[in-house]
């Protein structure tokens, strides 16, 4: 699918390179590179060419349906949407009150399992082939099958970590994907001691595997210096949730934003005030918005979210192994936030280890098998729920009428927060590795590696594990097709005769 481009972005004498779609990410998108008269990259854009629409079609539905409806946004992180929506819809049941301690701990357990399994999927299945074999490795080998062939035990550990997380989700919600469990006002199912003991039996081994994977991710990043440190490295702000004492918290807290030097921009911003902090900019060439800090504007106010933001922002992690790893991460950067996009993978495994430790701690908490699951209070008509999803800060905002039907819905997903950062990553890498002439599969993968570092959910639907075809086009200023490179679903490359090709892009460009 092609997408109209802005007329203003194509002045005379400039060429455009189109990459469509992007593979080994969730959903569908394309990249265009605008070249100047010297064939140097002047501008890069990541286009999201799918329309989500959830904010519209849940309007008119009763609020108690919303948590199970919105988790259909995603097949790999549905729990994140289930929990963010549940937190928002708690206001329609208990007002400003809190859910019961047992219900909150069950939600936290569910959330740890979600982040654990999603991070494992990304690192082992989607990112590790590039990190282990190099960006220029043969495409037929640079995938999870290649990992299982060459690093079998590592690949199996990744599969088992993810399986464990999914099993915890199934126990708590009834299904591995799109279950229930968390509901407005609390949790709808108590955890039996038998199920708790089943989870306990394997968590020590899972924690050891997570610690081992973290060591690998760290070592691969450090061994790749200085290139991996320069790759898609740019200054930005970082946003995440933290507790009042500054500790990282995946489930609850207030918003903290630091700048590229590690200085606080804002701290302890109540999530209910997010609209005073953040504004979303709309651009005509993509369906994804561009959030930024209202006070700083779009040029200076954009930021990153996700594992690296959580590690850069936190004063500490409240589990010992993850905290030791956070301290090492920050020490390597001289105490300042790391800006290298590929450091995301190192941070993501710190995140994963923290989840494994958090699961172990909750399974030893006597409240976890309690039966007081639902709270009551004086209902409100507006609710906002924010959590740290695997990919970063996730926000759900709803209003209901007197009939308890949804009148307003706004969702800012993690990938939307990272939109400007991903565009900057593409521009940075293309400027460094593209000579403006030769389109290669290696160039294509360098650009994809930069995008993959953010583990984007481009459509919040389902992961595509390296099976998507991809097309790059170079268009001359007069609209003629100068070059084409195709990557088929089996990974083979084809360079068709440009004279026989029909352009996949719209030309001349039309205003969206």
GUSE-133994 format. One line per 3 residues: number of its first residue (from 1); their letters; for each residue x negated, y, z negated of C-alpha. Coordinates in steps of 0.2 Angstrom, whole numbers, plus 5000, padded with zeros to 4 digits. Example, Ala and Ser with C-alpha at 12.3 -4.5 7.8 and 13.67 -1.06 7.14 Angstrom:
2
1 = AS = 4938 4978 4961 ~ 4932 4995 4964 .
! end
This chain:
512
1 = XXX = 5000 5000 5000 ~ 4993 5017 5004 ~ 4997 5033 4996 .
4 = XXX = 4999 5051 5003 ~ 4984 5062 4999 ~ 4984 5081 4996 .
7 = XXX = 4981 5092 5011 ~ 4971 5104 5001 ~ 4958 5091 4997 .
10 = XXX = 4953 5088 5015 ~ 4945 5104 5022 ~ 4937 5103 5039 .
13 = XXX = 4921 5094 5040 ~ 4924 5082 5025 ~ 4926 5063 5026 .
16 = XXX = 4936 5051 5015 ~ 4932 5033 5010 ~ 4947 5023 5004 .
19 = XXX = 4945 5008 4993 ~ 4961 4998 4991 ~ 4966 4989 4980 .
22 = XXX = 4954 4988 4965 ~ 4951 4970 4959 ~ 4948 4961 4942 .
25 = XXX = 4959 4974 4933 ~ 4977 4973 4928 ~ 4989 4980 4942 .
28 = XXX = 4986 4989 4958 ~ 4976 5005 4962 ~ 4965 5012 4975 .
31 = XXX = 4950 5023 4976 ~ 4946 5037 4988 ~ 4929 5046 4990 .
34 = XXX = 4928 5063 4998 ~ 4912 5066 5007 ~ 4904 5083 5011 .
37 = XXX = 4896 5088 5028 ~ 4880 5080 5021 ~ 4889 5064 5017 .
40 = XXX = 4887 5066 4999 ~ 4901 5062 4987 ~ 4910 5078 4983 .
43 = XXX = 4925 5071 4974 ~ 4932 5054 4968 ~ 4950 5049 4964 .
46 = XXX = 4958 5034 4956 ~ 4975 5032 4963 ~ 4989 5023 4954 .
49 = XXX = 5001 5018 4967 ~ 5014 5009 4957 ~ 5029 5017 4948 .
52 = XXX = 5033 5010 4931 ~ 5049 5019 4926 ~ 5052 5011 4909 .
55 = XXX = 5055 5028 4901 ~ 5071 5030 4912 ~ 5079 5013 4913 .
58 = XXX = 5079 5010 4894 ~ 5089 5025 4892 ~ 5107 5020 4887 .
61 = XXX = 5101 5004 4878 ~ 5104 5002 4860 ~ 5088 5005 4850 .
64 = XXX = 5086 4987 4843 ~ 5084 4981 4860 ~ 5069 4992 4864 .
67 = XXX = 5055 4983 4856 ~ 5058 4967 4866 ~ 5062 4977 4882 .
70 = XXX = 5047 4988 4883 ~ 5035 4973 4880 ~ 5039 4968 4897 .
73 = XXX = 5028 4982 4903 ~ 5013 4970 4901 ~ 5010 4951 4902 .
76 = XXX = 4993 4952 4893 ~ 4996 4965 4879 ~ 5015 4964 4876 .
79 = XXX = 5013 4963 4857 ~ 5005 4981 4858 ~ 5021 4988 4865 .
82 = XXX = 5032 4977 4854 ~ 5023 4985 4838 ~ 5022 5003 4844 .
85 = XXX = 5041 5002 4849 ~ 5045 4994 4832 ~ 5036 5007 4823 .
88 = XXX = 5045 5021 4832 ~ 5062 5012 4830 ~ 5059 5010 4811 .
91 = XXX = 5065 5028 4809 ~ 5082 5023 4815 ~ 5083 5010 4801 .
94 = XXX = 5073 5017 4786 ~ 5070 5035 4791 ~ 5054 5042 4783 .
97 = XXX = 5052 5026 4772 ~ 5040 5012 4775 ~ 5043 4994 4779 .
100 = XXX = 5040 4981 4765 ~ 5022 4976 4761 ~ 5025 4958 4768 .
103 = XXX = 5032 4965 4784 ~ 5018 4977 4787 ~ 5005 4963 4784 .
106 = XXX = 5014 4952 4796 ~ 5013 4965 4809 ~ 4995 4968 4806 .
109 = XXX = 4991 4950 4807 ~ 5001 4950 4824 ~ 4991 4965 4830 .
112 = XXX = 4974 4958 4825 ~ 4979 4942 4835 ~ 4984 4953 4850 .
115 = XXX = 4968 4963 4851 ~ 4957 4947 4848 ~ 4965 4938 4862 .
118 = XXX = 4966 4953 4874 ~ 4948 4958 4871 ~ 4942 4940 4874 .
121 = XXX = 4951 4939 4890 ~ 4943 4955 4896 ~ 4925 4951 4890 .
124 = XXX = 4924 4933 4895 ~ 4935 4932 4911 ~ 4933 4949 4918 .
127 = XXX = 4917 4958 4913 ~ 4905 4944 4908 ~ 4902 4939 4926 .
130 = XXX = 4895 4956 4930 ~ 4885 4957 4914 ~ 4877 4940 4915 .
133 = XXX = 4874 4938 4934 ~ 4872 4956 4939 ~ 4882 4968 4950 .
136 = XXX = 4875 4962 4966 ~ 4877 4943 4963 ~ 4886 4933 4976 .
139 = XXX = 4905 4937 4975 ~ 4909 4918 4976 ~ 4899 4915 4960 .
142 = XXX = 4903 4932 4951 ~ 4918 4926 4942 ~ 4924 4915 4927 .
145 = XXX = 4921 4899 4937 ~ 4903 4904 4939 ~ 4902 4908 4920 .
148 = XXX = 4909 4890 4916 ~ 4896 4883 4928 ~ 4881 4892 4922 .
151 = XXX = 4886 4896 4904 ~ 4898 4883 4900 ~ 4898 4884 4881 .
154 = XXX = 4900 4903 4882 ~ 4915 4902 4894 ~ 4923 4888 4883 .
157 = XXX = 4921 4899 4867 ~ 4929 4913 4876 ~ 4944 4902 4881 .
160 = XXX = 4945 4896 4863 ~ 4945 4913 4855 ~ 4959 4918 4866 .
163 = XXX = 4968 4902 4863 ~ 4967 4905 4844 ~ 4974 4923 4846 .
166 = XXX = 4989 4916 4857 ~ 4993 4903 4844 ~ 4994 4915 4830 .
169 = XXX = 5006 4926 4841 ~ 5016 4910 4845 ~ 5018 4906 4826 .
172 = XXX = 5023 4923 4822 ~ 5034 4927 4837 ~ 5040 4911 4843 .
175 = XXX = 5031 4913 4860 ~ 5014 4917 4866 ~ 5020 4930 4878 .
178 = XXX = 5036 4941 4875 ~ 5042 4934 4859 ~ 5050 4944 4845 .
181 = XXX = 5045 4944 4827 ~ 5043 4963 4824 ~ 5060 4972 4824 .
184 = XXX = 5065 4989 4819 ~ 5064 4990 4800 ~ 5053 4975 4797 .
187 = XXX = 5050 4957 4803 ~ 5063 4944 4807 ~ 5053 4928 4801 .
190 = XXX = 5044 4923 4786 ~ 5027 4914 4788 ~ 5027 4897 4780 .
193 = XXX = 5012 4891 4770 ~ 5010 4877 4782 ~ 5008 4889 4797 .
196 = XXX = 4996 4900 4787 ~ 4985 4885 4783 ~ 4985 4880 4801 .
199 = XXX = 4978 4897 4805 ~ 4966 4897 4791 ~ 4958 4880 4797 .
202 = XXX = 4950 4888 4812 ~ 4947 4906 4808 ~ 4929 4904 4801 .
205 = XXX = 4924 4896 4817 ~ 4933 4909 4827 ~ 4924 4923 4817 .
208 = XXX = 4907 4914 4821 ~ 4910 4914 4839 ~ 4915 4932 4839 .
211 = XXX = 4899 4936 4830 ~ 4889 4926 4843 ~ 4898 4935 4858 .
214 = XXX = 4895 4952 4850 ~ 4876 4948 4849 ~ 4877 4943 4867 .
217 = XXX = 4886 4959 4873 ~ 4874 4970 4863 ~ 4858 4961 4870 .
220 = XXX = 4865 4962 4888 ~ 4868 4980 4886 ~ 4851 4983 4878 .
223 = XXX = 4842 4972 4891 ~ 4850 4982 4905 ~ 4842 4998 4900 .
226 = XXX = 4839 5011 4906 ~ 4851 5008 4921 ~ 4866 5002 4910 .
229 = XXX = 4863 5017 4899 ~ 4864 5029 4914 ~ 4878 5020 4923 .
232 = XXX = 4894 5030 4922 ~ 4887 5040 4908 ~ 4895 5057 4905 .
235 = XXX = 4900 5068 4890 ~ 4918 5068 4884 ~ 4929 5069 4869 .
238 = XXX = 4935 5053 4860 ~ 4952 5050 4851 ~ 4958 5036 4840 .
241 = XXX = 4968 5033 4824 ~ 4959 5033 4807 ~ 4964 5032 4789 .
244 = XXX = 4963 5047 4777 ~ 4946 5041 4772 ~ 4940 5040 4790 .
247 = XXX = 4940 5021 4792 ~ 4945 5014 4808 ~ 4963 5007 4808 .
250 = XXX = 4971 4998 4823 ~ 4989 4998 4816 ~ 4992 5015 4807 .
253 = XXX = 4984 5031 4803 ~ 4982 5049 4809 ~ 4973 5055 4825 .
256 = XXX = 4955 5060 4825 ~ 4946 5068 4840 ~ 4927 5070 4841 .
259 = XXX = 4917 5079 4855 ~ 4902 5072 4864 ~ 4890 5077 4850 .
262 = XXX = 4900 5069 4837 ~ 4908 5085 4830 ~ 4926 5085 4824 .
265 = XXX = 4938 5094 4836 ~ 4953 5089 4825 ~ 4956 5077 4811 .
268 = XXX = 4971 5069 4802 ~ 4983 5075 4815 ~ 5000 5067 4810 .
271 = XXX = 5006 5057 4825 ~ 5023 5065 4824 ~ 5014 5081 4830 .
274 = XXX = 5006 5073 4845 ~ 5015 5085 4857 ~ 5006 5100 4849 .
277 = XXX = 4990 5091 4851 ~ 4992 5083 4869 ~ 4999 5089 4885 .
280 = XXX = 5001 5078 4901 ~ 4997 5085 4917 ~ 5005 5079 4933 .
283 = XXX = 4996 5078 4950 ~ 5004 5074 4967 ~ 4992 5060 4972 .
286 = XXX = 4995 5047 4958 ~ 5009 5041 4947 ~ 4998 5041 4932 .
289 = XXX = 4997 5057 4922 ~ 4982 5066 4915 ~ 4983 5070 4896 .
292 = XXX = 4972 5082 4888 ~ 4970 5093 4872 ~ 4982 5107 4874 .
295 = XXX = 4971 5119 4865 ~ 4956 5116 4877 ~ 4965 5114 4893 .
298 = XXX = 4963 5101 4907 ~ 4945 5105 4912 ~ 4937 5103 4894 .
301 = XXX = 4951 5094 4884 ~ 4951 5077 4891 ~ 4945 5062 4881 .
304 = XXX = 4942 5044 4880 ~ 4951 5031 4870 ~ 4948 5012 4867 .
307 = XXX = 4935 5002 4858 ~ 4921 5014 4861 ~ 4931 5028 4855 .
310 = XXX = 4936 5018 4839 ~ 4918 5014 4835 ~ 4912 5032 4839 .
313 = XXX = 4925 5040 4829 ~ 4926 5029 4813 ~ 4918 5034 4797 .
316 = XXX = 4917 5015 4794 ~ 4925 4998 4797 ~ 4933 4990 4782 .
319 = XXX = 4926 4972 4786 ~ 4908 4969 4783 ~ 4902 4961 4799 .
322 = XXX = 4910 4974 4810 ~ 4904 4988 4799 ~ 4886 4982 4801 .
325 = XXX = 4888 4981 4819 ~ 4896 4998 4820 ~ 4881 5005 4811 .
328 = XXX = 4869 4997 4823 ~ 4879 5004 4838 ~ 4878 5022 4831 .
331 = XXX = 4860 5020 4826 ~ 4855 5016 4844 ~ 4864 5032 4850 .
334 = XXX = 4854 5042 4837 ~ 4870 5044 4827 ~ 4879 5053 4841 .
337 = XXX = 4893 5045 4851 ~ 4888 5034 4865 ~ 4894 5040 4882 .
340 = XXX = 4889 5026 4893 ~ 4904 5017 4900 ~ 4896 5000 4899 .
343 = XXX = 4894 5002 4880 ~ 4912 4999 4880 ~ 4909 4980 4881 .
346 = XXX = 4897 4981 4866 ~ 4910 4991 4856 ~ 4924 4979 4862 .
349 = XXX = 4916 4964 4854 ~ 4913 4974 4838 ~ 4932 4977 4839 .
352 = XXX = 4935 4959 4841 ~ 4924 4953 4827 ~ 4934 4966 4816 .
355 = XXX = 4950 4957 4821 ~ 4944 4940 4817 ~ 4938 4946 4799 .
358 = XXX = 4955 4955 4797 ~ 4964 4939 4801 ~ 4954 4930 4788 .
361 = XXX = 4957 4943 4775 ~ 4976 4943 4778 ~ 4978 4924 4778 .
364 = XXX = 4971 4925 4760 ~ 4983 4938 4755 ~ 4997 4931 4744 .
367 = XXX = 5010 4944 4752 ~ 5008 4936 4769 ~ 5020 4922 4765 .
370 = XXX = 5032 4933 4756 ~ 5051 4933 4760 ~ 5055 4952 4758 .
373 = XXX = 5055 4957 4776 ~ 5067 4971 4779 ~ 5068 4988 4772 .
376 = XXX = 5083 5000 4772 ~ 5084 5019 4771 ~ 5092 5035 4778 .
379 = XXX = 5091 5034 4797 ~ 5084 5047 4808 ~ 5088 5051 4826 .
382 = XXX = 5070 5052 4832 ~ 5055 5040 4830 ~ 5037 5040 4835 .
385 = XXX = 5026 5025 4834 ~ 5007 5025 4837 ~ 4995 5010 4837 .
388 = XXX = 4977 5006 4843 ~ 4981 4994 4857 ~ 4966 4984 4864 .
391 = XXX = 4963 4998 4877 ~ 4966 5012 4865 ~ 4978 5024 4858 .
394 = XXX = 4996 5019 4863 ~ 5011 5030 4859 ~ 5030 5027 4860 .
397 = XXX = 5042 5041 4856 ~ 5061 5039 4856 ~ 5077 5048 4852 .
400 = XXX = 5094 5041 4849 ~ 5112 5048 4849 ~ 5126 5046 4837 .
403 = XXX = 5130 5030 4846 ~ 5112 5023 4842 ~ 5109 5022 4861 .
406 = XXX = 5092 5029 4868 ~ 5093 5046 4874 ~ 5075 5050 4877 .
409 = XXX = 5059 5040 4879 ~ 5041 5044 4882 ~ 5026 5032 4882 .
412 = XXX = 5008 5037 4884 ~ 4999 5021 4887 ~ 4980 5019 4883 .
415 = XXX = 4975 5019 4902 ~ 4984 5035 4904 ~ 4973 5043 4891 .
418 = XXX = 4958 5036 4900 ~ 4964 5043 4917 ~ 4952 5057 4919 .
421 = XXX = 4937 5047 4911 ~ 4940 5033 4924 ~ 4940 5046 4938 .
424 = XXX = 4924 5053 4931 ~ 4916 5036 4930 ~ 4920 5032 4949 .
427 = XXX = 4913 5049 4954 ~ 4897 5047 4944 ~ 4894 5029 4951 .
430 = XXX = 4898 5033 4969 ~ 4887 5049 4968 ~ 4873 5038 4962 .
433 = XXX = 4875 5022 4973 ~ 4884 5027 4989 ~ 4872 5034 5003 .
436 = XXX = 4887 5040 5013 ~ 4884 5028 5027 ~ 4883 5009 5023 .
439 = XXX = 4898 5002 5014 ~ 4893 4986 5005 ~ 4902 4973 4994 .
442 = XXX = 4889 4978 4981 ~ 4894 4997 4982 ~ 4912 4991 4980 .
445 = XXX = 4908 4981 4965 ~ 4898 4995 4957 ~ 4914 5006 4958 .
448 = XXX = 4925 4992 4951 ~ 4913 4989 4937 ~ 4914 5007 4931 .
451 = XXX = 4933 5005 4931 ~ 4933 4988 4923 ~ 4923 4995 4908 .
454 = XXX = 4940 5003 4903 ~ 4950 4987 4905 ~ 4964 4997 4913 .
457 = XXX = 4982 4992 4913 ~ 4986 5000 4930 ~ 5004 4995 4930 .
460 = XXX = 5006 4988 4912 ~ 5012 4972 4920 ~ 5000 4957 4922 .
463 = XXX = 4982 4954 4924 ~ 4974 4950 4941 ~ 4959 4940 4938 .
466 = XXX = 4948 4943 4953 ~ 4960 4937 4966 ~ 4965 4953 4974 .
469 = XXX = 4960 4958 4992 ~ 4951 4974 4994 ~ 4949 4986 5008 .
472 = XXX = 4937 5001 5010 ~ 4938 5013 5025 ~ 4927 5028 5030 .
475 = XXX = 4937 5041 5039 ~ 4929 5055 5049 ~ 4935 5073 5047 .
478 = XXX = 4946 5071 5063 ~ 4955 5056 5056 ~ 4946 5043 5067 .
481 = XXX = 4941 5026 5058 ~ 4922 5026 5057 ~ 4920 5009 5047 .
484 = XXX = 4930 4996 5038 ~ 4925 4982 5025 ~ 4938 4969 5020 .
487 = XXX = 4936 4957 5005 ~ 4948 4943 5006 ~ 4956 4933 4991 .
490 = XXX = 4943 4920 4992 ~ 4929 4933 4991 ~ 4923 4932 5009 .
493 = XXX = 4919 4948 5017 ~ 4924 4954 5035 ~ 4919 4969 5045 .
496 = XXX = 4932 4971 5059 ~ 4929 4980 5075 ~ 4935 4998 5070 .
499 = XXX = 4942 5000 5088 ~ 4954 4987 5085 ~ 4960 4992 5068 .
502 = XXX = 4975 5001 5061 ~ 4971 5013 5047 ~ 4978 5008 5030 .
505 = XXX = 4978 5026 5024 ~ 4990 5039 5030 ~ 4982 5052 5042 .
508 = XXX = 4983 5066 5044 ~ 4985 5068 5025 ~ 5002 5074 5020 .
511 = XX = 5007 5083 5004 ~ 5015 5071 4991 .
! end
